[in-house]
């Protein structure tokens, strides 16, 4: 019994010592946070909701209420000016809406992406997600090697060769919409656009036929789950420690696993074809295999590296274009005068042709303006971050080195100082003779790390929208929300529910 009391006494002392050490560590951390506050509090910014957690609790509340974080950042930008800080624990994020700084940082290759978000996108809750692919690679040489190898898959010559696939998949959507119009039912445009864009990226990038307008697959749900998991991983550092979130976290891991195992299968099939000297297209999948640098004796690291780029292109090549198309339909249906003007252009350029040519796209000038204005108000991937090691002065504010700068195209696109009446949908802002926005419009980012697939995405969007405008009149079903849902990317909250009817010239 005496031994038991001795052990109990030691345990009590050990526990007391542990509590003391934890208290000292917490006190030390609080002192460090105080030091961070003293170092950066001269930078404008909203009041912190908590000494320790900073603005994290505000961000959590926004996410819990299914609101748009970027709208809060816009309100802060309007109040605090071109540069302001956001605090989370000891981490300080600098939000920058200064065109000169935007140009200087984003147009340079010397500023890397931030470590925080890249690390958290590498894995989602312990399951590898984007890894070290083009979006998340921080080392310039590693990124540049990947980009250089991928460039042929996005050359103008190769993109021109994709017009047949763009037309074919868009025709399948028109056939589906024709049945909707005949049956006088309603169409959820976001869902249909998701099917088409996923069909296109699977076909032209990976050589796989999905035909999602006729078939069902787990891919759309898996992509949506991964994107939702991504937003919690980046914005809510406590999410994975809440036991109530375990079922969703497991769903995210399973979704990541599905995408990566699918990628492994498709890569294996393409590698086999290449080893057998079969003809293979110079598409993204071929470039992904080449980017590993080896076709034989692949290491586990090489395989994971290829899968990183597979997931990157599989998601990025589908999600943002579908959202842009849905927002475009929502905006046009809300502005009948603009809708009639763009229809007239399509009629003049395309007429009754079924096959839209590459040269036709260049003549659809007003449609290009509509798509650009859509991305100004509704940038589907609204922000990018760079790490800036040196001290700077922005708008008269001294910024110590070592901070991450957040450039937000949602915020800059809705600021009055950059765009007159910014909430008005006005495609004439992008008229060829209008002054070009000076580094305040960047839906595909800017500089060397701008989106590799932006020309691909805009060609695809033009073909789909031109055919839709050529064939159908559409109106929004009354009563639905025109709000935005923030799921990592931005998408219409309602899904854009439309009624359609055949245009008179097709009857």
C-alpha positions in Angstrom: 0.0 0.0 0.0 2.9 2.4 0.8 4.3 1.8 -2.6 0.9 2.8 -4.1 0.9 6.1 -2.1 4.5 6.8 -3.2 3.6 6.2 -6.9 0.5 8.3 -6.4 2.6 11.1 -4.9 5.0 10.9 -7.8 2.2 11.0 -10.3 0.7 14.1 -8.6 4.1 15.8 -8.6 4.6 14.9 -12.3 1.1 16.2 -13.1 1.7 19.4 -11.3 5.1 19.8 -13.1 3.4 19.2 -16.4 0.7 21.8 -15.7 3.4 24.2 -14.7 5.3 23.6 -17.9 2.2 24.0 -20.0 1.4 27.2 -18.2 4.9 28.5 -18.8 4.7 27.5 -22.4 1.3 29.2 -22.8 2.6 32.3 -21.1 5.7 32.3 -23.4 3.4 31.9 -26.4 1.2 34.8 -25.2 4.3 37.0 -24.9 5.3 36.0 -28.4 1.8 37.0 -29.7 2.2 40.3 -27.9 5.5 40.8 -29.6 3.9 40.1 -33.0 1.1 42.6 -32.2 3.7 45.3 -31.2 5.6 44.6 -34.4 2.7 44.8 -36.8 -0.1 46.8 -35.1 0.9 50.0 -36.9 -0.5 48.4 -40.0 -4.3 49.3 -40.4 -6.7 46.5 -39.7 -10.0 45.6 -38.0 -10.0 45.0 -34.2 -9.1 41.5 -33.2 -11.9 39.4 -31.8 -9.5 37.7 -29.4 -6.0 38.4 -28.1 -4.8 34.8 -28.9 -7.0 33.8 -31.8 -7.1 37.2 -33.5 -9.6 37.3 -36.4 -9.9 33.5 -36.5 -13.2 33.5 -34.6 -14.6 36.0 -37.1 -13.6 33.8 -39.9 -15.2 30.7 -38.2 -18.4 32.6 -37.7 -18.5 33.6 -41.4 -17.9 30.0 -42.5 -20.5 28.6 -40.0 -23.1 31.1 -41.4 -22.3 30.0 -45.0 -21.2 33.6 -45.8 -18.5 34.7 -48.2 -15.2 35.5 -46.5 -14.1 37.7 -49.4 -17.1 40.0 -48.8 -15.9 40.6 -45.3 -12.4 41.3 -46.7 -14.0 43.8 -49.2 -15.7 45.6 -46.3 -12.4 45.8 -44.5 -10.6 47.1 -47.6 -13.2 49.8 -48.1 -12.7 50.8 -44.4 -9.0 50.4 -43.9 -7.6 51.1 -47.4 -5.1 49.5 -49.8 -3.3 47.5 -47.2 -4.5 46.0 -43.9 -3.6 43.0 -41.7 -5.6 40.0 -40.6 -4.3 38.1 -37.4 -4.7 34.4 -36.7 -2.8 33.3 -33.6 0.8 34.5 -34.3 0.3 34.5 -38.0 -0.2 37.9 -39.8 -1.6 38.0 -43.4 -1.3 41.3 -45.3 -4.2 42.0 -47.6 -3.0 44.2 -50.4 -5.2 46.1 -52.9 -2.5 48.5 -54.3 -2.0 48.1 -58.1 1.6 49.2 -58.0 2.5 46.6 -55.3 0.3 44.0 -57.1 2.3 44.5 -60.3 5.7 44.5 -58.5 5.1 41.3 -56.5 3.0 39.2 -58.8 4.9 40.0 -62.0 8.2 38.9 -60.4 9.4 35.3 -60.1 11.4 36.0 -57.0 8.5 36.0 -54.6 7.4 32.4 -53.7 3.9 31.3 -52.7 3.3 31.2 -49.0 4.3 28.2 -46.9 1.2 28.1 -44.8 -1.5 27.5 -47.4 0.8 25.5 -49.7 1.5 23.1 -46.8 -2.1 22.8 -45.9 -3.1 22.1 -49.5 -0.4 19.5 -49.9 -2.4 17.2 -47.7 -6.0 17.3 -46.6 -6.4 15.9 -43.1 -3.4 13.6 -43.6 -4.4 12.4 -47.1 -2.2 13.7 -49.9 -4.1 16.2 -52.1 -2.3 18.7 -54.4 1.1 17.6 -53.1 3.9 19.5 -54.9 2.1 20.1 -58.1 2.0 23.3 -60.1 -0.3 25.2 -57.7 1.5 24.4 -54.5 5.2 24.0 -55.5 7.1 26.8 -53.6 10.6 26.2 -55.0 11.0 28.2 -58.2 13.2 25.7 -60.0 10.8 22.8 -59.2 7.8 24.9 -60.3 9.6 26.1 -63.4 10.6 22.6 -64.5 6.9 21.5 -64.3 5.6 24.6 -66.1 8.1 24.2 -68.9 7.2 20.6 -69.5 3.5 21.4 -69.3 3.6 24.3 -71.8 3.2 22.2 -75.0 -0.1 20.9 -73.7 -1.4 24.5 -73.7 0.3 25.8 -76.8 -1.9 27.8 -79.3 -1.5 25.0 -81.9 -2.7 22.3 -79.5 -5.5 24.4 -78.2 -6.8 25.0 -81.8 -6.9 21.2 -82.2 -9.3 21.0 -79.3 -12.1 22.9 -81.0 -13.6 19.7 -82.2 -13.9 18.3 -78.7 -15.2 21.7 -77.3 -17.9 21.6 -80.0 -18.8 18.0 -79.5 -19.2 18.2 -75.8 -21.2 21.5 -76.1 -23.5 19.8 -78.6 -24.3 17.1 -76.1 -25.2 19.8 -73.6 -27.4 21.5 -76.2 -29.2 18.1 -76.8 -29.8 17.8 -73.1 -31.2 21.3 -72.8 -33.4 20.7 -75.9 -35.1 17.9 -73.9 -35.5 20.3 -71.0 -37.1 22.9 -73.2 -39.4 20.4 -74.9 -40.5 19.0 -71.6 -40.9 22.5 -70.1 -38.9 21.4 -67.0 -36.2 23.4 -65.3 -32.5 23.0 -65.5 -29.9 23.5 -62.8 -27.2 25.1 -65.0 -24.3 24.8 -62.6 -24.7 21.0 -62.5 -25.0 20.7 -66.3 -21.9 22.9 -66.8 -20.0 20.8 -64.3 -20.8 17.7 -66.3 -19.7 19.3 -69.5 -16.4 20.8 -68.2 -15.5 17.6 -66.4 -16.2 15.7 -69.7 -14.0 18.1 -71.6 -11.0 17.9 -69.2 -11.2 14.1 -68.9 -11.2 13.8 -72.7 -8.7 16.4 -73.9 -6.4 16.2 -70.9 -6.5 12.5 -70.0 -8.0 10.7 -73.0 -11.0 9.3 -71.0 -14.6 9.3 -72.0 -17.0 10.0 -69.1 -20.2 11.3 -70.8 -21.6 12.6 -67.5 -24.7 14.0 -69.1 -25.7 10.3 -69.6 -23.7 8.5 -66.9 -23.2 8.9 -63.2 -19.8 8.9 -61.5 -18.4 9.7 -58.1 -16.0 12.3 -59.5 -18.2 15.5 -59.2 -19.0 14.7 -55.6 -15.4 13.9 -54.8 -14.2 17.2 -56.3 -16.8 19.1 -54.3 -15.9 17.3 -51.1 -12.2 18.0 -51.6 -12.8 21.7 -52.2 -15.0 21.9 -49.1 -12.3 20.1 -47.1 -9.7 22.5 -48.6 -11.5 25.6 -47.3 -11.7 24.1 -43.7 -8.1 23.0 -43.8 -6.9 26.5 -44.8 -9.3 28.7 -42.8 -10.1 26.8 -39.7 -7.0 25.4 -38.0 -9.0 23.8 -35.2 -11.5 22.0 -37.5 -9.7 18.6 -37.6 -9.5 18.6 -33.8 -13.2 18.6 -33.2 -14.5 15.0 -32.8 -17.9 16.0 -34.4 -16.1 16.7 -37.7 -14.6 13.2 -38.0 -17.3 11.8 -40.4 -16.7 14.7 -42.8 -12.9 14.5 -42.5 -13.2 10.8 -43.4 -15.3 11.7 -46.5 -12.6 14.2 -47.6 -9.9 11.6 -47.2 -11.9 9.1 -49.2 -12.5 11.7 -51.9 -8.8 12.5 -52.2 -8.0 8.8 -52.3 -10.5 8.2 -55.1 -9.0 11.0 -57.3 -5.5 9.8 -56.7 -6.2 6.1 -57.3 -8.1 7.1 -60.5 -5.1 9.1 -61.6 -2.7 6.2 -60.9 -4.9 3.9 -63.1 -5.0 6.4 -66.0 -1.3 7.1 -65.7 -0.5 3.4 -65.8 -2.6 2.9 -68.9 -1.0 5.8 -70.7 2.5 4.7 -69.6 1.8 1.2 -71.0 0.7 2.7 -74.3 3.9 4.9 -74.5 6.1 2.0 -73.7 4.4 0.0 -76.5 5.1 2.9 -78.9 1.4 3.5 -79.4 0.4 6.8 -80.7 -0.5 9.0 -77.8 -1.7 12.7 -77.8 0.5 15.5 -76.5 -2.0 16.2 -73.8 -1.7 16.9 -70.1 -1.5 13.3 -69.2 1.5 12.7 -71.5 3.2 15.8 -70.1 2.5 14.7 -66.5 4.3 11.4 -67.3 7.2 13.3 -68.9 7.4 15.7 -65.9 8.5 12.8 -63.7 11.7 12.5 -65.8 11.5 8.8 -65.9 9.3 6.3 -67.7 11.0 3.2 -66.2 11.8 2.2 -62.6 9.5 4.8 -61.1 10.1 5.5 -57.4 7.2 6.1 -55.0 8.1 9.8 -55.0 7.9 10.0 -58.8 4.5 8.4 -58.8 3.2 10.7 -56.1 4.6 13.7 -58.0 2.7 12.7 -61.2 -0.5 12.2 -59.2 -0.1 15.7 -57.7 -0.3 17.2 -61.1 -3.1 14.9 -62.2 -5.3 16.1 -59.3 -4.3 19.7 -59.9 -5.4 19.7 -63.5 -8.4 17.4 -63.0 -9.9 19.8 -60.5 -8.7 23.2 -61.8 -9.6 22.3 -65.4 -13.2 21.7 -64.5 -14.4 23.6 -61.4 -13.6 27.2 -62.2 -14.9 27.1 -65.8 -18.2 25.6 -64.8 -18.7 28.2 -62.1 -17.9 31.0 -64.5 -20.4 29.7 -67.0 -23.1 29.5 -64.3 -22.4 33.0 -63.1 -22.5 34.2 -66.7 -25.9 32.8 -67.3 -27.1 34.2 -63.9 -25.8 37.7 -64.9 -27.2 37.7 -68.4 -30.6 36.5 -67.3 -30.6 39.4 -64.8 -29.8 41.9 -67.5 -32.1 41.5 -70.5 -30.6 44.4 -72.5 -27.1 42.9 -72.3 -28.5 39.4 -73.1 -30.1 40.7 -76.3 -26.9 42.5 -77.4 -24.7 39.4 -76.9 -27.3 37.2 -78.7 -27.2 39.6 -81.7 -23.5 39.2 -81.9 -23.7 35.5 -81.7 -26.3 35.5 -84.5 -24.1 37.8 -86.6 -21.0 35.7 -86.2 -22.2 32.2 -85.8 -25.6 32.3 -87.5 -27.0 28.8 -87.8 -23.6 26.9 -87.9 -23.3 24.0 -85.6 -19.5 23.9 -85.7 -17.9 26.9 -84.2 -14.4 27.6 -85.5 -11.3 29.0 -83.7 -11.6 32.1 -86.0 -15.2 32.6 -84.9 -14.1 32.9 -81.3 -11.9 35.9 -82.2 -15.0 37.7 -83.6 -17.1 37.2 -80.5 -15.8 40.4 -79.0 -18.8 41.4 -76.9 -19.1 37.8 -75.6 -15.5 38.1 -74.5 -16.4 41.3 -72.7 -19.3 39.6 -71.0 -17.1 36.7 -69.8 -14.5 39.1 -68.5 -17.1 41.2 -66.6 -18.4 38.0 -65.1 -15.0 37.2 -63.8 -14.6 40.7 -62.4 -17.7 40.4 -60.2 -17.5 36.6 -59.7 -13.8 35.5 -59.8 -14.1 31.8 -59.3 -10.6 31.5 -57.8 -10.4 34.8 -56.1 -7.0 35.1 -54.4 -3.3 34.3 -54.5 -0.6 34.7 -51.8 3.1 35.6 -52.0 5.8 35.6 -49.3 7.7 38.9 -49.3 10.9 38.7 -47.2 12.1 42.3 -47.4 10.7 45.5 -45.9 8.4 47.6 -48.1 6.4 50.8 -47.9 2.8 50.5 -49.3 0.6 53.6 -49.4 2.8 55.3 -46.9 2.7 52.3 -44.4 6.0 50.7 -43.5 5.6 46.9 -43.8 8.3 44.8 -42.1 9.7 41.9 -44.1 8.7 38.3 -43.7 4.9 38.7 -44.3 2.6 36.9 -46.7 0.7 39.2 -49.0 -2.8 38.3 -50.1 -3.9 39.6 -53.5 -7.7 39.3 -53.8 -9.3 39.8 -57.2 -12.8 39.6 -55.7 -12.0 42.6 -53.5 -10.1 44.7 -56.2 -12.8 44.0 -58.7 -15.5 45.4 -56.5 -13.7 48.5 -55.2 -15.1 51.9 -56.3 -11.6 53.4 -56.7 -10.9 50.9 -59.5 -14.3 50.4 -61.1 -17.1 53.0 -61.3 -20.3 51.6 -59.9 -18.5 48.3 -59.2 -21.7 46.3 -58.4 -23.2 47.1 -61.8 -22.7 44.4 -64.5 -21.3 46.4 -67.4 -19.3 44.5 -70.1 -18.4 47.8 -71.8 -15.7 48.1 -69.1 -13.8 45.7 -71.2 -14.5 47.2 -74.6 -11.3 47.1 -76.8 -11.1 50.9 -76.7 -11.7 51.3 -73.0 -8.7 51.8 -70.7 -7.4 48.5 -69.4 -7.6 48.0 -65.6 -4.2 48.6 -64.1 -3.3 45.6 -62.1 -6.7 45.4 -60.3 -8.2 42.7 -62.5 -6.5 39.3 -62.3 -9.0 36.4 -62.1 -6.3 34.1 -63.4 -3.6 35.7 -61.2 -0.7 37.6 -62.9 2.9 37.1 -63.9 4.9 33.9 -64.3 2.6 31.9 -61.9 -0.6 32.9 -63.6 -3.0 30.2 -64.5 -1.5 27.9 -67.2 -5.0 26.9 -68.5 -6.6 30.3 -68.8 -6.7 30.3 -72.6 -8.1 26.8 -72.5 -10.8 27.8 -70.1 -11.9 30.9 -72.0 -12.0 29.0 -75.3 -14.2 26.4 -73.7 -16.4 28.9 -72.0 -16.9 30.8 -75.3 -17.9 27.8 -77.3 -20.5 26.7 -74.7 -22.0 30.1 -74.2 -22.1 30.8 -77.9 -24.0 27.6 -78.6 -26.4 28.3 -75.6 -27.1 31.8 -76.8 -27.6 30.6 -80.4 -30.1 27.9 -79.5 -32.1 29.0 -76.4 -33.8 31.8 -74.5 -33.4 31.3 -70.8 -34.9 33.0 -67.7 -34.1 32.5 -64.0 -36.8 30.6 -62.0 -38.2 33.3 -59.7 -37.5 33.4 -56.0 -34.0 31.8 -56.1 -31.0 33.3 -54.5 -28.5 35.3 -56.6 -25.9 35.0 -53.8 -22.5 33.4 -53.9 -21.4 30.3 -52.1 -17.8 30.2 -50.9 -16.5 26.6 -51.3 -12.8 27.4 -51.8 -13.8 28.5 -55.3 -16.8 30.7 -55.7 -20.0 29.3 -57.2 -23.7 30.4 -57.4 -25.5 29.4 -54.3 -28.7 28.6 -56.1 -27.1 26.5 -58.8 -28.8 28.9 -61.3 -32.2 27.3 -61.9 -33.4 28.2 -65.4 -36.4 27.8 -67.6 -35.5 27.4 -71.3 -37.3 27.6 -74.6 -36.0 27.2 -78.1 -35.2 30.4 -79.9 -37.5 31.3 -82.8 -34.8 30.9 -85.4 -34.5 27.2 -84.4 -38.2 26.4 -84.6 
